Amino acid sequence: MIRAIKSYIVSLKATSRFGDAVKLRDAGRKSEALVAGKEALAILRQPVINRSGGPEGSCLACCTVLVEELSTELHQTGADIADIKDTLVFLRLLPEDRKSGWIPYLESRAGKGGASVV
């Protein structure tokens, strides 16, 4: 129980950083948004985080997709392969009616190791 609470509390920091990344992207500051998105992913790599938990996994999925989109657009390195793979695991655990259209995109990105498509 305590581990779950710690995981959730730490994931709130990542969620906040994700929000910053979205605001930066929407303001046209995409390079800064990419940095903020990668910072959120780094927070989600802390050992206390349960990456398959609901709130944590949702944040992981959102951050990973944002970082992958921005990195492709900016021709920079994307999310770590572990982030992409863990996101795919989380998305596949969702009920069929909630499965994401992001699965094929992330599968293709995993095949590239998160490298930018240049």
Contacts in CASP RR format, 6 or more apart in sequence:
PFRMAT RR
TARGET T0000
AUTHOR 0000-0000-0000
METHOD contacts of the structure
MODEL  1
MIRAIKSYIVSLKATSRFGDAVKLRDAGRKSEALVAGKEALAILRQPVIN
RSGGPEGSCLACCTVLVEELSTELHQTGADIADIKDTLVFLRLLPEDRKS
GWIPYLESRAGKGGASVV
3 48 0 8 1.000
3 50 0 8 1.000
4 50 0 8 1.000
6 48 0 8 1.000
7 48 0 8 1.000
7 49 0 8 1.000
7 50 0 8 1.000
7 53 0 8 1.000
7 56 0 8 1.000
8 55 0 8 1.000
8 56 0 8 1.000
10 43 0 8 1.000
10 46 0 8 1.000
10 48 0 8 1.000
10 49 0 8 1.000
11 43 0 8 1.000
11 44 0 8 1.000
11 49 0 8 1.000
11 55 0 8 1.000
11 56 0 8 1.000
11 59 0 8 1.000
13 43 0 8 1.000
14 40 0 8 1.000
14 41 0 8 1.000
14 43 0 8 1.000
14 44 0 8 1.000
14 59 0 8 1.000
14 63 0 8 1.000
15 40 0 8 1.000
15 55 0 8 1.000
15 59 0 8 1.000
17 36 0 8 1.000
17 37 0 8 1.000
17 39 0 8 1.000
17 40 0 8 1.000
17 43 0 8 1.000
18 36 0 8 1.000
18 37 0 8 1.000
18 40 0 8 1.000
18 59 0 8 1.000
18 62 0 8 1.000
18 63 0 8 1.000
18 66 0 8 1.000
19 36 0 8 1.000
20 36 0 8 1.000
21 33 0 8 1.000
21 34 0 8 1.000
21 36 0 8 1.000
21 37 0 8 1.000
21 40 0 8 1.000
21 63 0 8 1.000
21 66 0 8 1.000
22 33 0 8 1.000
22 66 0 8 1.000
23 33 0 8 1.000
24 30 0 8 1.000
24 32 0 8 1.000
24 33 0 8 1.000
24 36 0 8 1.000
25 33 0 8 1.000
25 66 0 8 1.000
25 70 0 8 1.000
30 70 0 8 1.000
30 73 0 8 1.000
30 74 0 8 1.000
31 74 0 8 1.000
33 66 0 8 1.000
33 70 0 8 1.000
34 67 0 8 1.000
34 70 0 8 1.000
34 71 0 8 1.000
34 74 0 8 1.000
34 76 0 8 1.000
34 78 0 8 1.000
37 63 0 8 1.000
37 66 0 8 1.000
37 67 0 8 1.000
37 70 0 8 1.000
38 67 0 8 1.000
38 78 0 8 1.000
38 79 0 8 1.000
40 59 0 8 1.000
40 63 0 8 1.000
41 60 0 8 1.000
41 63 0 8 1.000
41 64 0 8 1.000
41 67 0 8 1.000
41 79 0 8 1.000
41 80 0 8 1.000
41 83 0 8 1.000
43 49 0 8 1.000
44 51 0 8 1.000
44 56 0 8 1.000
44 59 0 8 1.000
44 60 0 8 1.000
44 63 0 8 1.000
44 83 0 8 1.000
45 80 0 8 1.000
45 82 0 8 1.000
45 83 0 8 1.000
49 56 0 8 1.000
50 56 0 8 1.000
51 57 0 8 1.000
51 60 0 8 1.000
51 86 0 8 1.000
51 90 0 8 1.000
52 86 0 8 1.000
52 89 0 8 1.000
52 90 0 8 1.000
52 93 0 8 1.000
53 90 0 8 1.000
54 90 0 8 1.000
57 86 0 8 1.000
57 87 0 8 1.000
57 90 0 8 1.000
58 90 0 8 1.000
60 83 0 8 1.000
60 86 0 8 1.000
60 87 0 8 1.000
60 90 0 8 1.000
61 87 0 8 1.000
61 90 0 8 1.000
61 91 0 8 1.000
61 100 0 8 1.000
61 102 0 8 1.000
63 79 0 8 1.000
63 83 0 8 1.000
64 79 0 8 1.000
64 83 0 8 1.000
64 84 0 8 1.000
64 87 0 8 1.000
64 106 0 8 1.000
65 87 0 8 1.000
65 102 0 8 1.000
65 105 0 8 1.000
65 106 0 8 1.000
67 78 0 8 1.000
67 79 0 8 1.000
67 83 0 8 1.000
68 78 0 8 1.000
68 79 0 8 1.000
68 84 0 8 1.000
68 105 0 8 1.000
68 106 0 8 1.000
68 109 0 8 1.000
68 114 0 8 1.000
70 76 0 8 1.000
70 78 0 8 1.000
71 77 0 8 1.000
71 78 0 8 1.000
71 79 0 8 1.000
71 114 0 8 1.000
71 116 0 8 1.000
72 78 0 8 1.000
72 116 0 8 1.000
72 117 0 8 1.000
74 116 0 8 1.000
75 116 0 8 1.000
75 117 0 8 1.000
75 118 0 8 1.000
76 116 0 8 1.000
77 114 0 8 1.000
77 115 0 8 1.000
77 116 0 8 1.000
78 114 0 8 1.000
78 115 0 8 1.000
78 116 0 8 1.000
79 87 0 8 1.000
79 109 0 8 1.000
79 114 0 8 1.000
80 114 0 8 1.000
81 110 0 8 1.000
81 113 0 8 1.000
81 114 0 8 1.000
84 106 0 8 1.000
84 109 0 8 1.000
84 110 0 8 1.000
84 113 0 8 1.000
84 114 0 8 1.000
85 110 0 8 1.000
87 102 0 8 1.000
87 106 0 8 1.000
88 103 0 8 1.000
88 106 0 8 1.000
88 107 0 8 1.000
88 110 0 8 1.000
91 99 0 8 1.000
91 100 0 8 1.000
91 102 0 8 1.000
91 103 0 8 1.000
91 106 0 8 1.000
92 99 0 8 1.000
92 103 0 8 1.000
94 100 0 8 1.000
END
